Amino acid sequence: MVDTKFASAERASEADVRGQHQTLSSIPFLEKVLDSVPEILVFLNEHRQVVFANKAVFSFLGVEPTPDLLGNRPGEAFGCVHAVETEGGCGTTEFCQTCGAVQAILAAQRGTPDVKECRIAIKDSGDALDLKVSTVPFEYQGEQFTICGLQDISHEKRRRALERTFFHDVLNTAGGLRGFVELLLESEPEEVPEVAGTVNKISRQLIDEIEAQRSLLAAESKQLSVNLVELNTKEILEELAVVYRRHEAAEGKKIEIAADSENSTFRSDHTLLQRVLGNMLKNALEATPAEEKVTLGARGEGDQVELWVNNPTSMPRDVQLQVFNRSFSTKGAGRGIGTYSMRLLASRYLGGEVDFTTSSADGTTFRVRLSRGI
């Protein structure tokens, strides 16, 4: 028996799938009616395998209508990266526990129509699909099926995500600016020049981020241009710490730079990198209890540099499984977009990668690895 971490891994035989396809094809006018609608529609058997599909499915996949689709589960048909991770396939991995498509299909199999959203990371291209999945149970000639309608909402999700990314990042910087303006008002005369210099620096950063939004609107279309300049890890970390020590999320908490941080030179886009690291730091501060500290650091690894942010708390497993999803948030609607933008900017535009580790002993560390490019 094939193991599973969520839905059943059992499948119908190829002969049974063909028989179920013939059963549905015999329904008068069904094929003509379904082919006339633009929505993607598939019929699934009790093992979540495709036994009937309309033309919109093949058009969406960019292939000619073929029986090869029959017997696949939705994640396998659409190229989900997790569908090939286990022998059981789509619906059987740990990640599938949070998949809206599988949840909606299982609900319909229990007799309850459902509507959920899901995000499919495509294994070959590295892109992602955001889908609205609607399911209803359907019985015909004593067999149970699930009618599954899929609507591509990727464009809408991209637009909303980029808008939220913009406001999220601008508010991060504005929060730091407000803190230093308040400090400026309370400063002694001899302290004013130093604090005013920091206010000026953060103000310029805020303007840079607003101007960069026009470029970020092209992010998902892969048309964003980057401005590569020579940077220094020590300077980047010190600038980040200065900005966020006066941020409201840092109240009652410490921001420290690890003593063993390496001082490395590399080339990258200053504004985009600071957005990635700023999101890491703000999320870390929000997850850190009062009187605790967040630590920043850097190290060199051959032709790469790595910058990291650590906080002392661990991340629940259900959050770990969804942390980089564009629509996932533990903080309510319109929040939590920071982790998505980290990966988007780092992987697509800075030529790097973002990952994290978490444990009760070591807390949570987010890292961005970049080529030195020197």
Secondary structure, 3 states (H helix, E strand, C coil): CCCCCCCCCCCCCHHHHHHHHHHHHCCCCHHHHHHCCCCEEEEECCCCCEEEECHHHHHHHCCCCCHHHCCCCHHHHCCEHHHHCCCCCCCCCHHHHHCHHHHHHHHHHCCCCEEEEEEEEECCCCCEEEEEEEEEEEEECCEEEEEEEEEECHHHHHHHHHHHHHHHHHHHHHHHHHHHHHHHHHCCHHHHHHHHHHHHHHHHHHHHHHHHHHHHCCHHHCCCCCCEEEEEHHHHHHHHHHHHHCCHHHCCCEEEECCCCCCCEEEEEHHHHHHHHHHHHHHHHHCCCCCCEEEEEEEEECCEEEEEEEECCCCCHHHHCCCCCCCCCCCCCCCCHHHHHHHHHHHHCCCCEEEEEEECCCEEEEEEEEECCC
